[in-house]
């Protein structure tokens, strides 16, 4: 049983397209994180959300606590956005930190 | 500020050996968390240290241990290595305890067990 589900697993887009990655979770959470991992392994924390919406440049993250769902949007996608995007949640009970399996995004010029 | 640093970046060991990985957090950060990433299991939480105390622990066997020093630097040790321990080990630091803070990840140590 996966506490965090992401979709799609793989995504290929043309440069300039609007991209959406979805994350659903089954536990009560205190925060949800979107992470970006480039080839070679380095991980960057993009957003930490507990409610509403956050925007940073071309990236927008939203969360609906009632529906236990979050989306990561990339506007005007660019080849440098090609990476694996990982959703992770901090549950509000227990000590675990649950990760989705990631969405591998490739943006073609 | 310098980012999170991990040493070594790459390591090859054989089954049965032990390994120690090191993580230096961002200056001023007191929380250090360790994660294992494998192609089959994805990212998994190992443990978190705050002020030299292990505060949270994931579901890993006792062969995986860690510690944190007074300067917040942390080490992770894996004893009696198994082939399945081959993975990318990531360390992340944050200012406050727990997962409520934005975590800053290091580049990782890629461990290969032969």
Interface residues (C-beta under 8 A of the other chain):
Chain A: X30 X31 X33 X35 X40 X41 X42 X43 X44 X45 X48 X86 X88 X90 X95 X96 X97 X99 X100 X101 X102
Chain B: X33 X37 X42 X43 X44 X45 X48 X55 X56 X57 X58 X59 X88 X90 X92 X98 X99 X100 X101 X102 X103 X104 X105 X107 X108 X110
